[in-house]
Amino acid sequence: MNPSHVVLGGLKCGFSVEVMNSKTIRVRRLSSGMGKEAADWHAVYELCCRTGNGGTPIARDRWEFFGRLWVEPYKNIFPQWTYVAEAESAIIGYLTGCPDTLAFAKVKFWNFSLLLLVDVFRGRYRRNRDARRFVRQIFGLEKGPERVFPRGLSRKIRQDYPAHLHMNVEAGWRGSGVGTELVEKFFSDLRSAGIPAVHLYCGADPLEFYRHLGFTELAKITFCGAVIHVVGCRFRD
Ligand SMILES: CC(C)(COP(=O)(O)OP(=O)(O)OC[C@H]1O[C@@H](n2cnc3c(N)ncnc32)[C@H](O)[C@@H]1OP(=O)(O)O)[C@@H](O)C(=O)NCCC(=O)NCCS
């Protein structure tokens, strides 16, 4: 359970992407969880669960809690920083992002995590192991993958690379440029908002994709036998 080593990497990178399949894939920025967009958010919840196990589906009985845990904070706090990719009238990819991770974490605790905790204690997610893990993490009895990095390092990364993102693309659409288009749109909006850099945590599989987009490795750590990477991308002026 204990982290076994930490490696710091380079800190600067460029950013250059190509737009592919722009005729068939449309990337759209969401704005709120209300009205017509309720269906979009529902599609994001479902896609998150269909891809939540390193790109493969998680068990159906975990969907309700898992989707809420990973999507609701973005929907409630910064809905305008979530993007969906559409093709053939279906949502085939999403990116949930945030321009200021430090601010997000504070709001998330009071406006999301505490409410979820209350629901867990009221028995809404009985026998759900994700809910049990969430409670243990809130009370500091267990570390999530991001928390295994030394606290000072995580804080520095959040300061130097303030934005972060999570993303997933429907299995049948991977390798078609969808992920690139989502990141490209997010980066463009971050630059317009004056945000200097972005980071994310990932496993080994998508590392090459992020490198391709100009991310460099900032740190990595071995946790429960798997390597977790933190990668960052700093925008050039
Ligand atoms: C990782 C992911 C978001 C990338 O989106 P995508 O639409 O498949 O990526 P793109 O088609 O835009 O790929 C851009 C480039 O990166 C490469 N690439 C994409 N995923 C890759 C991977 N897992 N390993 C190596 N290269 C990858 C593509 O081959 C492509 O290179 P090319 O332009 O030379 O052909 C998507 O594959 C996915 O959802 N994977 C499963 C879940 C996951 O890992 N999510 C990320 C969690 S942090």
Ligand as a Chemical Component Dictionary entry (heavy atoms), coordinates in Angstrom:
data_LIG
# 
_chem_comp.id                   LIG 
_chem_comp.type                 NON-POLYMER 
_chem_comp.pdbx_formal_charge   0 
_chem_comp.three_letter_code    LIG 
# 
loop_
_chem_comp_atom.comp_id 
_chem_comp_atom.atom_id 
_chem_comp_atom.alt_atom_id 
_chem_comp_atom.type_symbol 
_chem_comp_atom.charge 
_chem_comp_atom.model_Cartn_x 
_chem_comp_atom.model_Cartn_y 
_chem_comp_atom.model_Cartn_z 
_chem_comp_atom.pdbx_ordinal 
LIG C1  C1  C 0 -6.410  8.187  -23.918 1  
LIG C2  C2  C 0 -7.564  8.682  -24.780 2  
LIG C3  C3  C 0 -8.363  9.756  -24.029 3  
LIG C4  C4  C 0 -6.973  9.293  -26.064 4  
LIG O1  O1  O 0 -8.034  9.707  -26.906 5  
LIG P1  P1  P 0 -8.062  9.254  -28.430 6  
LIG O2  O2  O 0 -9.211  9.887  -29.095 7  
LIG O3  O3  O 0 -7.979  7.779  -28.494 8  
LIG O4  O4  O 0 -6.689  9.883  -28.947 9  
LIG P2  P2  P 0 -6.352  10.471 -30.406 10 
LIG O5  O5  O 0 -7.027  9.660  -31.451 11 
LIG O6  O6  O 0 -6.610  11.935 -30.429 12 
LIG O7  O7  O 0 -4.788  10.177 -30.434 13 
LIG C5  C5  C 0 -3.788  11.131 -30.670 14 
LIG C6  C6  C 0 -2.480  10.390 -30.802 15 
LIG O8  O8  O 0 -2.148  9.724  -29.582 16 
LIG C7  C7  C 0 -2.007  8.341  -29.811 17 
LIG N1  N1  N 0 -2.600  7.608  -28.711 18 
LIG C8  C8  C 0 -3.841  7.718  -28.232 19 
LIG N2  N2  N 0 -4.025  6.894  -27.187 20 
LIG C9  C9  C 0 -2.868  6.251  -27.025 21 
LIG C10 C10 C 0 -2.416  5.266  -26.133 22 
LIG N3  N3  N 0 -3.214  4.769  -25.157 23 
LIG N4  N4  N 0 -1.142  4.815  -26.264 24 
LIG C11 C11 C 0 -0.328  5.288  -27.225 25 
LIG N5  N5  N 0 -0.692  6.225  -28.123 26 
LIG C12 C12 C 0 -1.953  6.707  -28.004 27 
LIG C13 C13 C 0 -2.779  8.073  -31.097 28 
LIG O9  O9  O 0 -2.294  6.920  -31.745 29 
LIG C14 C14 C 0 -2.531  9.314  -31.885 30 
LIG O10 O10 O 0 -1.259  9.286  -32.505 31 
LIG P3  P3  P 0 -1.096  9.578  -34.097 32 
LIG O11 O11 O 0 -1.637  10.973 -34.301 33 
LIG O12 O12 O 0 0.357   9.448  -34.326 34 
LIG O13 O13 O 0 -1.941  8.566  -34.746 35 
LIG C15 C15 C 0 -8.520  7.523  -25.189 36 
LIG O14 O14 O 0 -7.773  6.596  -25.979 37 
LIG C16 C16 C 0 -9.158  6.805  -24.014 38 
LIG O15 O15 O 0 -10.207 7.204  -23.553 39 
LIG N6  N6  N 0 -8.529  5.709  -23.561 40 
LIG C17 C17 C 0 -9.069  4.862  -22.473 41 
LIG C18 C18 C 0 -9.246  5.558  -21.139 42 
LIG C19 C19 C 0 -8.078  6.440  -20.737 43 
LIG O16 O16 O 0 -6.901  6.013  -20.722 44 
LIG N7  N7  N 0 -8.382  7.713  -20.391 45 
LIG C20 C20 C 0 -7.407  8.660  -19.925 46 
LIG C21 C21 C 0 -7.383  8.649  -18.438 47 
LIG S1  S1  S 0 -6.148  9.760  -17.810 48 
# 
loop_
_chem_comp_bond.comp_id 
_chem_comp_bond.atom_id_1 
_chem_comp_bond.atom_id_2 
_chem_comp_bond.value_order 
_chem_comp_bond.pdbx_ordinal 
LIG C1  C2  SING 1  
LIG C2  C3  SING 2  
LIG C2  C4  SING 3  
LIG C2  C15 SING 4  
LIG C4  O1  SING 5  
LIG O1  P1  SING 6  
LIG P1  O2  DOUB 7  
LIG P1  O3  SING 8  
LIG P1  O4  SING 9  
LIG O4  P2  SING 10 
LIG P2  O5  DOUB 11 
LIG P2  O6  SING 12 
LIG P2  O7  SING 13 
LIG O7  C5  SING 14 
LIG C5  C6  SING 15 
LIG C6  O8  SING 16 
LIG C6  C14 SING 17 
LIG O8  C7  SING 18 
LIG C7  N1  SING 19 
LIG C7  C13 SING 20 
LIG N1  C8  SING 21 
LIG N1  C12 SING 22 
LIG C8  N2  DOUB 23 
LIG N2  C9  SING 24 
LIG C9  C10 SING 25 
LIG C9  C12 DOUB 26 
LIG C10 N3  SING 27 
LIG C10 N4  DOUB 28 
LIG N4  C11 SING 29 
LIG C11 N5  DOUB 30 
LIG N5  C12 SING 31 
LIG C13 O9  SING 32 
LIG C13 C14 SING 33 
LIG C14 O10 SING 34 
LIG O10 P3  SING 35 
LIG P3  O11 DOUB 36 
LIG P3  O12 SING 37 
LIG P3  O13 SING 38 
LIG C15 O14 SING 39 
LIG C15 C16 SING 40 
LIG C16 O15 DOUB 41 
LIG C16 N6  SING 42 
LIG N6  C17 SING 43 
LIG C17 C18 SING 44 
LIG C18 C19 SING 45 
LIG C19 O16 DOUB 46 
LIG C19 N7  SING 47 
LIG N7  C20 SING 48 
LIG C20 C21 SING 49 
LIG C21 S1  SING 50 
# 
